[in-house]
Each structure stands twice: as structure tokens, then as C-alpha cells.
Amino acid sequence: MLDTVEDFHQAPCRPIRFGDVGLEIERRGDGTLILSAKAPLEPYEQNLMRRFWAWGETQGDKTWIAERDGEGWRRLSYGEARRDVSAVASWLKARGVLASRSILVLSGNTPTHALWMFGAMAAGVPICSVSVNYSLLSTDFERLRHVVDLVKPAVIFAETADFARAAEAIAPADAVIVSAEVDAFPTGAVAISEVLSRPDVEGIGRAVEALDPTAPARYLLTSGSTGRPKAVIHTQAMMTGNTASGSQAMGDAFDWGGTMLDWLPWSHIAGSSLLTNITWLGGTLHIDDGRPTATGFAATLRNLKEVPVRFYGTMPSGYAMLADALEADEDLRRTFFSELRVMLFGGAGLPQPLHDRLQRLAVATTGQRFMFVSGYGSTETGSAISYTWWESTRVGIGLPVPGAALKLVPADGAYEVRVKAASVTPGYHGDDARTREVFDEDGFLRMDDLADFHDPDEPLLGLFFAGRRVEQFKLANGTFVAAGRLRTDLLEALPGMFRDVVICGEGQADLRVLAWADPEAERRLGGTMGEAVAEGLRRYNTTHTGQSERLAGLLFLDTPPDVEGHEVSDKGSINRAMVLRRRAGDVARLYAGGEGVILP
């Protein structure tokens, strides 16, 4: 049956109610365009903690966060969470922790981590959640020390013994360490049970009412792919503005007030903003203990069989693994598609063939398509500030949500993207110089990305991602190459062959490719994989004949992207510059035509 769905576009789509957004375009004499939503952003509650406190009163028994506990789920209700959050805030106030310092969190996604995030906000103290890679995969803690120097934590929450070595290595002399496993800390730590022992719902509730929603509430770290991570200031008004604008644009598509299952780390914008969205709308988050990796995805599949969702999002490699699993498991297909209405991806990442493959699976299982929507944003924009808020089968980055504007400046055959929105950061903590640099003369945030219209004559069809500006380079003869656009073209031209690819050629005579093979393609093609790729490259080159597009060779990499080596960001995207730097030997072999190099 899975092979019989040829034209999934003809199948009906499960009903979705999008918002009434519209588009306005201001055209300037130099070719610059200002795109904004026709609909204004509706008034919204800026104080996230006030919303949280209200949920504890009106739906105190509803599950806020659930985590896997053996064969079942351990649940934390809104009422229980409000009690414990008040205890964290009371403890911080009793210790006199000031807003000029911060709370540093060394933990994965756990209910207790969430209590610290919201407890710190209730106390008016900024919080900084750090990628577990900085603690568990590093040997010298260099990046973690940089973060400590930047945000100056007064309290470090190191949840388990796994984080003890890192916490003790980087803790300032006057900082207090809090943990659930205090015996692992030779220099001493406060037990989390002690912090949670004195709740004060009424007193902290009064403090919540007085919070300034425009004050720094958390510092969210950039990936650091082009240098040391920067601490992006997030305010409650930013967080709630992002939720309100996204919710207004997407209507009931995301179902943030319903049941969610998600693994994305709260140290990253995608995961942290989802937790904000769910909380602001009173939903339930099931923490997915799986990962889109060869060893971790089985746990995700187990959870997906138990928690039917209307909305699902992950990174492109996770969608590829999901497609493999859905094709192989009829029970999983039946459960996964039973309630699904929408899946979300970052507009830069999803190959069109993978999009189509998942849609065919849905139609074969239910007779209906689901809605695949995309978003575009960054740590600095508080997550997405544009979405495809209409039915579309094209991979792209959408158009602005209410309250947001995209400034498109002609550049390199496309447009450089700059943005304004209620959710844009006021700047970088401790880095005034970079803050001044990142905003242009009109107050738009420079995204360092390129985008273009699917059809310039039909702007309501939306924009597509045309690559990072830092990924653009020149061949030895000066020919300009848009690497991001080439990556997308290649993945579309050879569907299902690669997990991901990196375009090479800076300073070289021609373009070549480093690639990670798709395991399913390797199983299917076996020893003929190289021949199939060579033939695919030949076909690709018949329609990409210029020096800036034609590909002269490809080499499959033997090892997966290295997380500790920062070849992969927390959200799973490939850091091209770091891959080329760390795999210089592979690049040399690729251009020398050595063993394993596939020529078209």
C-alpha cells in the first residue's frame, strides 16, 4: 500500500485553522523590501510567571511536565509545580541572590530543571541553562569556564553526580552548588530537597505580580559555531511575545495547549521556547528521553507509540529516522498518524523528498495529509518570527507573523535577512560592542542569512532559505558559490541517499562534496551505492552546468558528525566550517581523487 500513493497532493488535508495574517510589502528605491504581517499583534500577557501562577490556581491538577519512569510516566501537575517553584524562589530570596548574578543549570531536560527555570524567573534572577555537552563531553571545560565568566552565577544547579566534576571545576568561590546527589560533591553542596522544603505560594505570588517583564529573565547561549558562545538576553516579554505572535498566526495548528512530546534541549532556543509556549497556553509536555541517533531513537519510538500527538517537531535527521521506522512498523504508523495534524521543521533543513515521503506515509495510513509547516528564527529572535501560516507543499521559511517584519536587502543574487519583532532580544549580556554591531541603522537585527521568494511574482507563496552568509565562498578563479543553496539542490536531486552533505571548494578549482550516507539507502543498494551516487551526480550536473553549481566528486565520511567537536549544534544542524576544519584530511583526499572518491 505504501508504494501506491503516487500523488499525495490529491488527498484531503486534516483540517487546520490558521490565523488571518496577510502580507504587506514596502518597496524601497535601493531594492530593499520590508515584509510585515497585515494583521497587528493582538494584546497579550507579557508576564509569563503571572500566567503560570494562574494555571496553578485554575487547573492545578493538570499535568505540566511528565518524564519517563520505567514503564510509565512520572507527572508534575501545575499545582505541584507552582508550590515547588515558589520554594525555589523563596530560597533564592532568602540567600539574597541578586539580579546582577545568575543561576547556572547543568542538567538535561527534567522536571527539576524546569522548577529552577521558573523559580529563578519568579525571584527575578536570570537563569542560564547550559548544553550537557559542555559538561559531559568536554575534557577541559574551556567553553563552560567562558560561560561562567560571562554570566557570573551565584548558584549552580548540578542535578546529578554526572555533573559533579564539571561543577566543581568551574564554580566561582562564592557560588553555591545545589544537587539531588550531594555525596558526589567533595567540597559540599546543598540538597535540592532542602531548597524545596519551604514553599511560599502566596508570598511569591505577590512578587510575581510585581515582576518587570522587560528585565532579563534568562541568558540563552548561542551555539558558538563561529567562536565562543554569546549570552543572548531573553525577557519574559520576549518569550510571551513569541508565543502570542506564533499562536495568533498558526491558530490551532500547533496545539501548544494540548499534549506534546519533545526531546529538544532547554539549553537551546527550540526546546526552551516550546516549554514557554506550552506553559503560556497551559499544555502538557512529555519529555522524550530519546534522541535522533542510532542508539537513542528506539526510546523516541517507544514514546511515540504511547503518546499520540497532534503536533510534532524534530530536526531533519530525526525525520529521516522516523520515516524509516514508519515504513517498517504498521502499529507505529497507526498510532503516530492517529491524531497528527502538523509537523514542524526549521525552514533551512528539510529536503523536499523527505517531506514528500512522510506525506505519502500519512496518506497511505489514514487517507489524509497532515500539514507540514516551517518556521524561521534564531536564539536572538526568541524562536520563529515567520511561519508558513497557510497550506503549502513547498519547503520554505514562510512569512512574518503578526508584530514581526523582515527587511530583505538585495545581496548575492538573493536577499540578506534582517528582522524586527516583539520577541527580538535587546542584546548580548556583557557584550555591548556586539550588540551595537548586530542592529542596523533602522533597528533591524542582522540574521546573517540569505532568503529568496519561491516566486517573485507571487510573494504570498513565501520565502525559502538560501543559505548562511558565512557559508558563501569563492572558487580559485573568483566564482562565487552559494553553498547553502547547493546543499538543498543536491539533497533534492538525490533523494534518500544522504543524511547530510557539506559543499567544499573554497580556493579550489571545482566543487566537491563530503557526505554522510543514509543507512536505509546503504541497506537497499549495498555494493551498488557508489554507482548510484555517480549516476545521480551525472544527472545533477546536466541541469547544474555552471562552475558555481557543477559537482566534480563526492566522498562518504566514515564517522558521524562529532558533537564534542562542535560539528553539530544542539538542534542537530551541521556546522560546515567546523566540519571542514576538523576533516581537512578528508578534504585533501577528496581533491586528490584518492580511494573512495566517487566521480560523476
C-alpha positions as CSV (number, residue, x, y, z in Angstrom):
1,M,0.0,0.0,0.0
2,L,2.9,2.4,0.8
3,D,4.0,2.3,-2.8
4,T,0.6,3.1,-4.3
5,V,0.4,6.7,-3.1
6,E,1.8,8.5,-6.2
7,D,0.2,11.9,-5.9
8,F,-0.4,12.6,-2.2
9,H,-1.3,16.2,-3.1
10,Q,-4.7,15.0,-4.2
11,A,-5.5,13.6,-0.8
12,P,-7.6,15.8,1.6
13,C,-5.7,17.5,4.4
14,R,-6.7,17.1,8.0
15,P,-8.5,20.3,9.0
16,I,-6.4,23.2,10.4
17,R,-7.5,26.6,11.4
18,F,-4.7,29.2,10.7
19,G,-4.9,32.8,11.8
20,D,-5.8,35.6,9.5
21,V,-2.3,37.2,8.9
22,G,-1.9,38.6,5.4
23,L,1.1,40.4,4.0
24,E,2.2,44.0,3.4
25,I,5.3,44.9,1.4
26,E,7.1,48.2,1.5
27,R,9.5,48.6,-1.5
28,R,12.4,51.0,-1.2
29,G,14.4,52.6,-4.0
30,D,17.5,50.6,-3.5
31,G,15.6,47.3,-3.9
32,T,15.2,46.6,-0.2
33,L,11.8,45.1,0.8
34,I,10.1,45.3,4.2
35,L,7.7,42.4,4.7
36,S,5.3,42.5,7.6
37,A,2.0,40.9,8.6
38,K,-1.1,42.8,7.7
39,A,-2.7,41.8,10.9
40,P,-1.4,43.6,14.0
41,L,-0.2,41.7,17.1
42,E,-3.1,41.4,19.5
43,P,-2.6,42.4,23.1
44,Y,-1.1,39.7,25.2
45,E,0.0,39.0,28.8
46,Q,3.7,39.7,28.9
47,N,4.3,38.3,32.4
48,L,4.9,34.6,31.8
49,M,5.0,33.9,35.6
50,R,1.6,35.5,36.1
51,R,0.2,33.1,33.6
52,F,1.9,30.2,35.3
53,W,0.6,31.2,38.7
54,A,-2.9,31.4,37.3
55,W,-2.7,27.9,35.8
56,G,-1.7,26.6,39.2
57,E,-5.0,28.0,40.5
58,T,-7.4,27.2,37.7
59,Q,-6.0,23.8,36.6
60,G,-3.9,22.7,39.5
61,D,-4.4,19.0,38.8
62,K,-3.5,19.1,35.1
63,T,-0.1,17.7,34.2
64,W,2.5,20.3,33.3
65,I,5.5,18.1,32.7
66,A,5.8,14.3,32.6
67,E,9.0,12.3,32.4
68,R,9.6,8.6,31.7
69,D,9.6,6.4,34.9
70,G,10.2,2.8,33.9
71,E,7.1,1.5,32.2
72,G,5.1,4.6,32.9
73,W,5.3,8.4,33.4
74,R,6.0,10.4,36.5
75,R,3.9,13.6,36.4
76,L,4.2,17.0,37.8
77,S,1.0,19.0,37.9
78,Y,0.6,22.8,37.6
79,G,-0.4,23.0,41.2
80,E,2.6,20.9,42.4
81,A,4.9,22.9,40.2
82,R,3.7,26.2,41.5
83,R,4.3,25.1,45.0
84,D,7.9,23.9,44.2
85,V,8.6,27.0,42.1
86,S,7.6,29.1,45.0
87,A,10.1,27.2,47.2
88,V,13.0,27.7,44.8
89,A,12.2,31.5,44.6
90,S,11.9,31.7,48.4
91,W,15.2,30.0,48.8
92,L,16.9,32.4,46.3
93,K,15.4,35.4,48.0
94,A,16.4,34.1,51.5
95,R,20.0,33.8,50.3
96,G,20.0,37.3,48.9
97,V,20.8,36.3,45.3
98,L,20.7,39.4,43.2
99,A,19.6,40.0,39.6
100,S,23.2,41.1,38.8
101,R,24.2,37.5,39.2
102,S,22.6,34.4,37.7
103,I,21.6,30.7,38.2
104,L,23.6,28.2,36.1
105,V,21.9,24.9,35.3
106,L,23.9,21.7,34.5
107,S,21.2,19.2,33.7
108,G,19.3,17.6,30.9
109,N,15.5,18.2,30.5
110,T,14.0,17.2,33.8
111,P,11.1,18.5,35.9
112,T,13.5,19.8,38.5
113,H,15.4,21.7,35.8
114,A,12.0,23.3,34.9
115,L,11.4,24.2,38.5
116,W,14.7,26.1,38.6
117,M,13.9,27.9,35.3
118,F,10.6,29.2,36.6
119,G,11.8,29.6,40.2
120,A,14.6,31.9,39.1
121,M,12.2,33.9,37.0
122,A,9.8,34.2,39.9
123,A,12.7,35.5,42.1
124,G,13.8,38.0,39.3
125,V,17.2,36.3,38.9
126,P,18.4,35.5,35.3
127,I,19.0,31.8,34.6
128,C,21.3,30.2,32.1
129,S,20.8,26.5,31.1
130,V,24.0,25.1,29.5
131,S,24.3,22.3,27.0
132,V,25.1,19.0,28.6
133,N,27.9,18.6,26.0
134,Y,29.8,21.4,27.8
135,S,29.8,19.3,31.0
136,L,29.7,15.7,29.9
137,L,31.7,15.6,26.7
138,S,34.4,18.2,27.4
139,T,37.8,17.3,28.9
140,D,39.0,20.8,29.8
141,F,35.6,22.7,30.3
142,E,37.0,25.7,28.4
143,R,33.6,26.7,27.0
144,L,31.9,26.2,30.3
145,R,34.5,28.4,32.0
146,H,33.8,31.1,29.5
147,V,30.1,30.9,30.2
148,V,30.8,31.2,34.0
149,D,33.0,34.2,33.4
150,L,30.2,35.7,31.3
151,V,27.1,35.2,33.5
152,K,28.8,35.1,37.0
153,P,26.5,32.5,38.6
154,A,25.7,32.8,42.3
155,V,24.1,29.3,42.3
156,I,24.9,26.3,40.2
157,F,22.3,23.5,39.9
158,A,24.2,20.3,39.0
159,E,21.3,17.9,39.1
160,T,23.2,14.5,39.3
161,A,26.6,13.1,40.1
162,D,27.3,13.1,36.3
163,F,27.8,16.9,36.5
164,A,29.9,16.9,39.7
165,R,33.3,17.1,38.0
166,A,32.3,20.0,35.8
167,A,30.6,21.9,38.5
168,E,33.5,21.7,40.9
169,A,35.9,22.6,38.2
170,I,34.2,25.9,37.2
171,A,32.3,27.1,40.3
172,P,33.2,30.6,41.5
173,A,34.5,30.7,45.0
174,D,31.3,32.4,46.3
175,A,28.8,30.2,44.3
176,V,26.6,27.6,46.0
177,I,26.2,24.2,44.3
178,V,22.8,22.5,44.6
179,S,22.2,18.9,43.6
180,A,20.0,15.9,44.1
181,E,23.1,13.8,44.8
182,V,25.2,15.8,47.3
183,D,27.5,13.0,48.2
184,A,29.2,13.4,44.8
185,F,30.5,16.8,45.7
186,P,33.6,16.7,48.0
187,T,33.6,20.4,48.5
188,G,30.0,20.4,49.6
189,A,26.6,21.0,48.0
190,V,23.0,21.9,49.1
191,A,20.4,19.2,48.7
192,I,17.6,20.0,46.3
193,S,15.2,18.6,48.9
194,E,16.3,21.4,51.3
195,V,15.6,24.1,48.6
196,L,12.1,22.6,48.0
197,S,11.3,22.3,51.7
198,R,9.8,25.8,52.3
199,P,7.2,26.8,49.7
200,D,5.5,30.2,49.8
201,V,2.9,30.3,47.1
202,E,1.1,33.4,48.5
203,G,4.3,35.4,49.1
204,I,6.0,34.6,45.8
205,G,2.7,35.1,44.0
206,R,2.8,38.7,45.2
207,A,6.4,39.0,44.0
208,V,5.3,37.6,40.6
209,E,2.7,40.3,40.2
210,A,5.4,43.0,40.6
211,L,7.9,41.5,38.1
212,D,9.2,43.7,35.3
213,P,8.6,41.6,32.1
214,T,11.2,43.6,30.2
215,A,14.0,42.8,32.6
216,P,16.5,39.9,31.8
217,A,14.9,36.6,32.7
218,R,17.3,34.2,31.2
219,Y,20.5,34.1,29.2
220,L,20.4,31.7,26.3
221,L,23.7,30.7,24.7
222,T,24.4,30.8,21.0
223,S,25.9,27.6,19.5
224,G,29.3,29.1,19.4
225,S,29.9,27.7,15.9
226,T,31.8,30.8,14.8
227,G,33.6,31.4,18.2
228,R,32.8,31.4,21.9
229,P,29.1,31.3,22.7
230,K,27.4,34.6,23.4
231,A,24.7,35.0,26.1
232,V,21.6,36.3,24.5
233,I,19.3,38.2,26.8
234,H,15.7,36.9,27.0
235,T,13.0,38.8,28.8
236,Q,9.6,37.5,29.8
237,A,8.1,40.0,27.3
238,M,10.2,38.4,24.5
239,M,9.2,34.9,25.4
240,T,5.5,35.6,25.7
241,G,5.6,37.9,22.6
242,N,7.0,35.0,20.6
243,T,4.3,32.7,21.9
244,A,1.5,35.2,21.3
245,S,2.6,36.1,17.7
246,G,3.1,32.4,16.8
247,S,-0.2,31.4,18.3
248,Q,-2.1,34.2,16.5
249,A,-0.5,33.2,13.1
250,M,-0.9,29.4,13.5
251,G,-4.3,29.3,15.0
252,D,-4.9,25.8,16.4
253,A,-2.2,24.2,14.2
254,F,0.4,23.7,17.0
255,D,-1.9,22.7,19.8
256,W,0.6,24.1,22.4
257,G,-2.2,23.9,25.0
258,G,-2.6,20.2,24.3
259,T,-0.3,17.2,24.7
260,M,3.3,17.4,23.5
261,L,6.3,15.0,23.3
262,D,9.7,16.6,22.7
263,W,13.4,16.0,23.3
264,L,15.0,19.3,22.2
265,P,17.2,20.6,24.9
266,W,16.1,23.6,27.0
267,S,19.6,25.0,26.7
268,H,18.7,25.7,23.0
269,I,16.1,28.1,21.7
270,A,13.9,25.5,20.0
271,G,13.4,23.4,23.2
272,S,13.3,26.3,25.6
273,S,10.7,28.2,23.5
274,L,8.5,25.2,23.2
275,L,8.4,24.9,27.0
276,T,7.5,28.6,27.2
277,N,4.7,28.1,24.6
278,I,3.3,25.1,26.4
279,T,3.3,26.8,29.8
280,W,1.8,30.1,28.5
281,L,-1.1,28.1,27.0
282,G,-1.5,25.6,29.8
283,G,-0.4,22.5,27.9
284,T,1.3,19.3,28.9
285,L,4.9,18.4,27.9
286,H,6.1,14.7,27.9
287,I,9.9,14.8,28.0
288,D,11.2,12.5,25.3
289,D,14.2,10.6,26.7
290,G,15.2,9.5,23.2
291,R,17.4,11.2,20.6
292,P,17.6,11.1,16.8
293,T,20.7,8.9,17.0
294,A,21.4,5.3,16.1
295,T,21.4,4.4,19.8
296,G,18.8,6.8,21.1
297,F,15.9,6.7,18.6
298,A,14.4,3.5,20.0
299,A,13.4,5.4,23.1
300,T,11.7,8.0,21.0
301,L,9.8,5.4,19.0
302,R,8.6,3.8,22.3
303,N,7.3,7.1,23.5
304,L,5.6,7.9,20.2
305,K,3.7,4.6,20.5
306,E,2.4,5.7,23.9
307,V,1.8,9.4,23.4
308,P,-0.3,10.3,20.3
309,V,0.4,13.9,19.4
310,R,-1.4,16.5,17.2
311,F,1.9,18.4,16.7
312,Y,5.4,17.0,16.3
313,G,8.8,18.6,15.6
314,T,12.4,17.4,15.4
315,M,15.5,18.0,13.3
316,P,15.9,16.7,9.7
317,S,17.9,13.6,10.6
318,G,15.2,12.7,13.1
319,Y,12.6,13.0,10.4
320,A,14.6,10.7,8.2
321,M,14.9,8.1,11.0
322,L,11.2,8.5,11.7
323,A,10.3,7.8,8.0
324,D,12.4,4.6,8.1
325,A,10.6,3.5,11.3
326,L,7.2,4.3,10.0
327,E,7.8,2.4,6.8
328,A,8.8,-0.7,8.8
329,D,6.2,-0.6,11.6
330,E,2.5,-0.6,10.8
331,D,1.5,-0.3,14.5
332,L,3.7,2.8,14.9
333,R,2.2,4.3,11.7
334,R,-1.3,3.7,13.0
335,T,-0.6,5.4,16.4
336,F,1.6,8.2,15.1
337,F,-0.9,9.4,12.5
338,S,-4.0,8.8,14.6
339,E,-4.2,12.4,15.9
340,L,-1.3,14.1,14.0
341,R,-2.3,17.4,12.3
342,V,1.0,19.3,12.0
343,M,4.7,18.6,11.9
344,L,7.2,21.5,12.1
345,F,10.8,22.0,10.8
346,G,13.3,24.8,10.6
347,G,13.0,26.2,7.1
348,A,16.7,25.6,6.4
349,G,16.8,22.0,6.9
350,L,14.2,19.6,5.5
351,P,14.8,18.2,2.0
352,Q,11.7,18.2,-0.2
353,P,11.9,14.4,-1.0
354,L,11.8,13.6,2.8
355,H,8.8,16.0,3.1
356,D,7.0,14.1,0.3
357,R,8.0,10.7,1.7
358,L,6.3,11.4,5.1
359,Q,3.2,12.8,3.4
360,R,2.9,9.6,1.3
361,L,3.1,7.5,4.5
362,A,0.3,9.6,6.1
363,V,-2.0,9.2,3.1
364,A,-1.3,5.5,2.9
365,T,-2.2,5.1,6.6
366,T,-5.1,7.5,7.0
367,G,-6.2,8.6,3.6
368,Q,-5.3,12.2,4.6
369,R,-2.3,14.5,4.5
370,F,-1.1,16.3,7.6
371,M,0.2,19.8,7.5
372,F,4.0,20.3,7.2
373,V,4.8,23.8,8.3
374,S,8.1,25.6,8.6
375,G,9.4,28.4,10.8
376,Y,12.4,30.7,10.8
377,G,14.1,32.4,13.7
378,S,17.2,32.2,15.9
379,T,18.3,32.5,19.5
380,E,18.2,36.3,19.1
381,T,14.6,36.3,17.9
382,G,13.2,34.1,20.7
383,S,12.5,31.3,18.1
384,A,10.4,31.7,15.0
385,I,9.3,35.1,13.7
386,S,8.0,33.7,10.4
387,Y,5.9,30.6,9.6
388,T,4.1,29.0,6.7
389,W,0.7,30.1,8.1
390,W,-1.1,28.6,5.1
391,E,-1.4,25.3,3.4
392,S,1.7,24.7,1.4
393,T,3.7,21.7,0.0
394,R,6.8,23.7,-0.6
395,V,9.8,23.7,1.8
396,G,10.5,27.2,2.9
397,I,10.6,29.7,5.8
398,G,7.2,31.2,5.5
399,L,6.3,34.9,6.0
400,P,6.2,37.2,9.0
401,V,3.9,36.6,12.0
402,P,1.8,39.5,13.4
403,G,4.1,42.0,15.1
404,A,7.2,41.0,13.0
405,A,8.8,42.5,10.0
406,L,11.5,41.1,7.7
407,K,13.9,43.5,6.0
408,L,15.2,42.0,2.8
409,V,18.3,43.6,1.5
410,P,19.5,42.6,-2.0
411,A,22.7,40.5,-1.7
412,D,24.5,37.8,-3.7
413,G,21.6,37.1,-6.0
414,A,19.1,36.8,-3.1
415,Y,18.2,38.9,0.0
416,E,20.0,39.3,3.2
417,V,17.5,38.9,6.1
418,R,17.1,41.4,8.9
419,V,14.2,41.3,11.4
420,K,12.1,43.2,14.0
421,A,9.6,41.6,16.3
422,A,8.3,41.8,19.9
423,S,10.5,38.7,20.6
424,V,13.8,40.1,19.4
425,T,16.5,40.3,22.1
426,P,17.6,43.7,23.5
427,G,21.2,42.4,23.0
428,Y,24.0,40.3,24.4
429,H,24.8,40.2,28.1
430,G,28.2,41.6,28.8
431,D,28.9,42.4,25.1
432,D,27.8,46.0,24.2
433,A,30.0,46.1,21.2
434,R,28.5,43.1,19.6
435,T,25.0,44.4,20.5
436,R,25.7,47.6,18.6
437,E,27.0,45.7,15.6
438,V,24.1,43.3,15.2
439,F,21.4,46.0,14.8
440,D,21.3,48.1,11.6
441,E,20.5,51.8,11.2
442,D,16.8,51.1,11.3
443,G,16.9,48.9,14.4
444,F,16.6,45.6,12.5
445,L,18.5,42.6,13.7
446,R,21.0,41.2,11.2
447,M,20.4,37.5,10.8
448,D,23.4,36.8,8.5
449,D,21.1,34.6,6.5
450,L,20.0,34.7,2.8
451,A,16.5,34.1,1.6
452,D,14.5,34.5,-1.6
453,F,10.9,34.2,-2.9
454,H,9.6,30.9,-4.3
455,D,8.0,33.1,-6.9
456,P,8.8,36.9,-7.0
457,D,5.5,37.5,-8.8
458,E,3.6,35.6,-6.1
459,P,5.1,36.7,-2.7
460,L,2.3,35.0,-0.8
461,L,3.9,31.7,-1.7
462,G,6.5,32.7,0.8
463,L,10.3,32.7,1.1
464,F,12.9,29.9,1.1
465,F,16.2,29.7,2.9
466,A,19.1,30.4,0.5
467,G,22.0,29.7,3.0
468,R,24.1,31.3,5.7
469,R,26.2,34.2,4.5
470,V,29.2,32.6,6.2
471,E,28.7,29.6,4.0
472,Q,29.2,31.6,0.8
473,F,32.7,31.3,-0.7
474,K,34.7,31.7,-3.9
475,L,36.5,29.2,-6.1
476,A,40.1,29.8,-7.0
477,N,39.0,31.7,-10.1
478,G,36.8,34.0,-8.1
479,T,33.5,32.4,-9.0
480,F,31.0,32.9,-6.2
481,V,29.3,29.8,-4.7
482,A,26.1,29.8,-2.6
483,A,26.8,26.6,-0.6
484,G,23.5,26.6,1.3
485,R,21.5,26.6,-1.9
486,L,23.7,23.9,-3.4
487,R,23.2,21.7,-0.4
488,T,19.4,21.9,-0.8
489,D,19.6,21.2,-4.6
490,L,21.8,18.2,-4.1
491,L,19.6,16.6,-1.4
492,E,16.6,17.1,-3.6
493,A,18.3,15.7,-6.7
494,L,19.4,12.5,-4.9
495,P,16.6,11.9,-2.5
496,G,17.1,9.4,0.3
497,M,20.8,8.9,-0.4
498,F,22.3,11.2,2.3
499,R,21.8,12.0,5.9
500,D,23.6,15.3,5.1
501,V,26.2,16.8,2.9
502,V,28.9,19.5,3.1
503,I,29.8,21.5,0.0
504,C,33.6,22.0,-0.5
505,G,35.6,24.2,-2.8
506,E,36.9,27.4,-1.2
507,G,40.0,28.3,-3.1
508,Q,39.8,25.2,-5.2
509,A,39.3,24.7,-9.0
510,D,36.0,22.9,-8.7
511,L,33.2,22.0,-6.2
512,R,33.1,18.6,-4.4
513,V,31.1,17.1,-1.6
514,L,31.7,15.4,1.8
515,A,28.6,13.3,2.7
516,W,27.1,11.0,5.3
517,A,25.3,8.1,3.7
518,D,21.7,7.3,4.6
519,P,21.7,3.9,6.3
520,E,18.5,2.8,4.6
521,A,20.0,3.6,1.2
522,E,23.1,1.6,2.1
523,R,21.0,-1.4,3.0
524,R,18.9,-1.1,-0.1
525,L,21.7,-0.6,-2.6
526,G,24.5,-2.5,-0.9
527,G,27.6,-2.6,-3.1
528,T,26.0,-0.6,-5.9
529,M,25.7,2.6,-3.7
530,G,28.7,4.2,-5.3
531,E,27.4,3.6,-8.8
532,A,24.0,5.0,-7.9
533,V,25.6,8.1,-6.4
534,A,27.9,8.6,-9.5
535,E,24.8,8.3,-11.8
536,G,22.9,10.7,-9.6
537,L,25.8,13.3,-9.8
538,R,25.8,12.9,-13.6
539,R,22.1,13.7,-13.7
540,Y,22.5,16.6,-11.3
541,N,25.3,18.1,-13.5
542,T,23.1,18.0,-16.6
543,T,21.0,20.7,-15.0
544,H,23.7,22.4,-13.0
545,T,26.3,23.2,-15.6
546,G,28.0,26.4,-14.3
547,Q,31.2,26.4,-12.3
548,S,29.2,27.7,-9.2
549,E,27.0,24.6,-9.3
550,R,28.6,21.6,-11.0
551,L,30.0,18.9,-8.7
552,A,33.2,17.1,-9.6
553,G,33.3,14.5,-6.9
554,L,32.0,13.1,-3.6
555,L,33.5,11.2,-0.6
556,F,31.5,9.4,2.0
557,L,32.7,10.0,5.6
558,D,33.3,7.0,7.8
559,T,32.4,8.6,11.1
560,P,29.3,10.6,12.1
561,P,29.3,14.3,12.8
562,D,31.2,14.9,16.1
563,V,29.1,16.6,18.7
564,E,32.0,17.2,21.1
565,G,34.0,18.7,18.2
566,H,31.1,21.1,17.6
567,E,30.4,19.7,14.1
568,V,26.7,19.6,15.2
569,S,24.7,22.2,17.0
570,D,22.3,21.3,19.8
571,K,19.4,21.4,17.3
572,G,21.3,19.0,15.0
573,S,22.3,21.3,12.1
574,I,25.7,20.7,10.6
575,N,28.4,23.3,11.3
576,R,30.0,23.4,7.9
577,A,33.1,25.5,8.9
578,M,33.9,23.2,11.8
579,V,33.5,20.0,9.6
580,L,35.9,21.4,7.0
581,R,38.4,22.4,9.7
582,R,38.3,19.1,11.6
583,R,38.3,16.9,8.5
584,A,41.0,18.7,6.5
585,G,42.5,15.3,5.7
586,D,39.2,14.1,4.1
587,V,39.0,17.3,2.1
588,A,42.6,16.7,0.8
589,R,41.7,13.1,-0.1
590,L,38.5,14.3,-1.9
591,Y,40.5,16.7,-4.1
592,A,43.4,14.2,-4.6
593,G,41.0,11.7,-6.0
594,G,42.1,9.1,-3.5
595,E,40.4,5.8,-2.5
596,G,36.6,6.1,-2.1
597,V,36.2,9.3,-4.1
598,I,33.1,9.0,-6.3
599,L,33.4,10.8,-9.7
600,P,30.4,11.6,-11.8
